[in-house]
Amino acid sequence: MKKTIIIAAIMLLVASGASLDARTKKKTSTKKAATATQVIYTGDIANKVIGYNGTTPLNITIKNGVIENIEVLPNQESPSYLKRAKDKVLPQFIGKTVAEAKKLNADVATGATYTSEALIKNIKMGLEQAKSTPASKKAATKKKSTKKRR
């Protein structure tokens, strides 16, 4: 009876050690797959880009080489024109890789042209400051490889 209990205890220890090892490996692989997020503030970069009533600074959030969010920071633009420009311009960039967004010929909002153009210039100037990430390199590699195949 004692042998059975001792053997069961040893098996339990071995099994718990194996599961602990599996959990440790899982955490290690998660660390390798950590996301690269950067936020670019355009207030200093594009301080000479003027909309209708002044500068329009932005925070551009890039995650793994893809534009995740663009936040318009406090500015002097008229709220109704700014909303019109934001609603038209920002969705054109969100979800694109940095390389795609740099090449994008974005449309402006009718009636809010100066504000739209200022947002577009801010975004493009901000993207010039973006650090290269694995996702944007992969996208560039895919495009190059498809061009070579043709």
C-alpha positions as CSV (number, residue, x, y, z in Angstrom):
1,M,0.0,0.0,0.0
2,K,2.9,2.4,0.9
3,K,4.5,1.7,-2.4
4,T,1.3,2.5,-4.3
5,I,1.0,5.8,-2.5
6,I,4.7,6.7,-3.0
7,I,4.4,5.8,-6.7
8,A,1.2,7.9,-7.1
9,A,2.9,10.8,-5.3
10,I,5.9,10.6,-7.7
11,M,3.7,10.4,-10.7
12,L,1.7,13.4,-9.5
13,L,5.0,15.4,-9.0
14,V,6.2,14.4,-12.5
15,A,2.9,15.3,-14.1
16,S,2.8,18.7,-12.3
17,G,6.4,19.4,-13.3
18,A,5.5,18.7,-17.0
19,S,2.5,21.0,-16.9
20,L,4.6,23.7,-15.3
21,D,7.2,23.3,-18.0
22,A,4.5,23.6,-20.7
23,R,3.2,26.8,-19.1
24,T,6.7,28.2,-18.9
25,K,7.3,27.5,-22.6
26,K,4.0,29.0,-23.5
27,K,5.0,32.3,-21.7
28,T,8.3,32.4,-23.5
29,S,6.7,32.0,-26.9
30,T,4.2,34.7,-26.1
31,K,7.1,37.1,-25.3
32,K,8.6,36.5,-28.7
33,A,5.3,37.3,-30.4
34,A,5.0,40.6,-28.5
35,T,3.4,43.4,-30.5
36,A,5.4,46.4,-31.7
37,T,3.2,49.5,-31.1
38,Q,4.3,53.0,-31.6
39,V,2.5,56.3,-31.3
40,I,3.7,59.2,-33.5
41,Y,2.9,62.8,-32.4
42,T,2.8,65.1,-35.4
43,G,2.6,68.4,-33.5
44,D,6.3,68.9,-33.7
45,I,6.9,67.2,-37.0
46,A,4.2,69.0,-39.0
47,N,4.1,72.3,-37.0
48,K,4.1,74.3,-40.3
49,V,1.2,72.4,-41.9
50,I,-1.7,74.7,-41.6
51,G,-5.4,73.9,-42.1
52,Y,-8.1,76.5,-42.4
53,N,-7.6,77.9,-38.8
54,G,-4.2,76.6,-37.8
55,T,-2.3,73.4,-37.1
56,T,-4.0,70.1,-36.7
57,P,-1.7,67.9,-34.6
58,L,-2.3,64.1,-34.5
59,N,-1.4,61.0,-32.6
60,I,-0.9,58.1,-35.1
61,T,-1.0,54.7,-33.5
62,I,0.9,52.0,-35.5
63,K,0.8,48.4,-34.3
64,N,2.9,45.8,-36.1
65,G,3.3,48.1,-39.1
66,V,-0.4,48.7,-39.5
67,I,-2.1,52.0,-38.7
68,E,-4.5,51.2,-35.9
69,N,-5.8,54.6,-34.9
70,I,-5.4,58.3,-35.7
71,E,-6.4,60.7,-33.0
72,V,-6.9,64.4,-33.8
73,L,-5.6,66.5,-30.9
74,P,-6.9,69.9,-29.8
75,N,-6.7,72.5,-32.5
76,Q,-8.4,75.7,-33.8
77,E,-10.4,74.2,-36.6
78,S,-14.1,74.7,-36.7
79,P,-15.7,71.6,-35.1
80,S,-18.2,71.0,-38.0
81,Y,-15.5,71.2,-40.7
82,L,-13.1,69.1,-38.7
83,K,-15.7,66.4,-38.2
84,R,-16.4,66.4,-41.9
85,A,-12.6,66.1,-42.7
86,K,-12.0,63.4,-40.1
87,D,-14.9,61.3,-41.2
88,K,-13.7,61.4,-44.8
89,V,-9.9,61.3,-44.4
90,L,-9.0,59.1,-41.4
91,P,-10.8,55.9,-42.5
92,Q,-8.8,55.9,-45.7
93,F,-5.6,55.3,-43.7
94,I,-6.7,53.1,-40.8
95,G,-6.0,49.4,-41.4
96,K,-3.3,50.1,-44.0
97,T,0.4,49.3,-43.6
98,V,2.7,52.2,-43.3
99,A,4.0,51.6,-46.8
100,E,0.5,51.5,-48.3
101,A,-0.5,54.7,-46.5
102,K,2.6,56.6,-47.7
103,K,1.6,55.9,-51.3
104,L,-2.1,56.5,-50.7
105,N,-3.6,59.4,-52.8
106,A,-6.4,60.2,-50.2
107,D,-9.6,62.0,-51.1
108,V,-10.5,65.2,-49.3
109,A,-13.8,66.1,-47.8
110,T,-15.8,68.5,-49.9
111,G,-16.3,71.8,-48.0
112,A,-13.5,71.0,-45.7
113,T,-10.6,71.0,-48.2
114,Y,-8.0,72.9,-46.2
115,T,-8.6,70.9,-43.1
116,S,-8.6,67.6,-45.0
117,E,-5.3,68.5,-46.8
118,A,-3.8,69.4,-43.4
119,L,-4.8,66.1,-41.9
120,I,-3.4,64.2,-44.9
121,K,-0.1,66.1,-44.8
122,N,0.2,65.5,-41.0
123,I,-0.4,61.8,-41.5
124,K,2.1,61.5,-44.3
125,M,4.8,63.5,-42.4
126,G,4.1,61.4,-39.3
127,L,4.4,58.1,-41.2
128,E,7.9,59.2,-42.4
129,Q,8.9,58.9,-38.7
130,A,7.5,55.4,-38.3
131,K,10.0,52.7,-37.4
132,S,10.1,49.7,-39.7
133,T,8.4,46.7,-38.3
134,P,8.1,43.0,-39.3
135,A,4.6,43.5,-40.7
136,S,5.5,46.3,-43.0
137,K,8.6,44.5,-44.2
138,K,6.5,41.4,-45.0
139,A,4.1,43.5,-46.9
140,A,6.9,45.1,-48.9
141,T,8.4,41.7,-49.5
142,K,5.1,40.3,-50.8
143,K,4.7,43.2,-53.2
144,K,8.2,42.8,-54.5
145,S,7.9,39.1,-55.0
146,T,4.7,39.4,-56.9
147,K,6.2,41.9,-59.2
148,K,9.2,39.6,-60.0
149,R,6.9,36.8,-60.9
150,R,5.1,38.6,-63.6
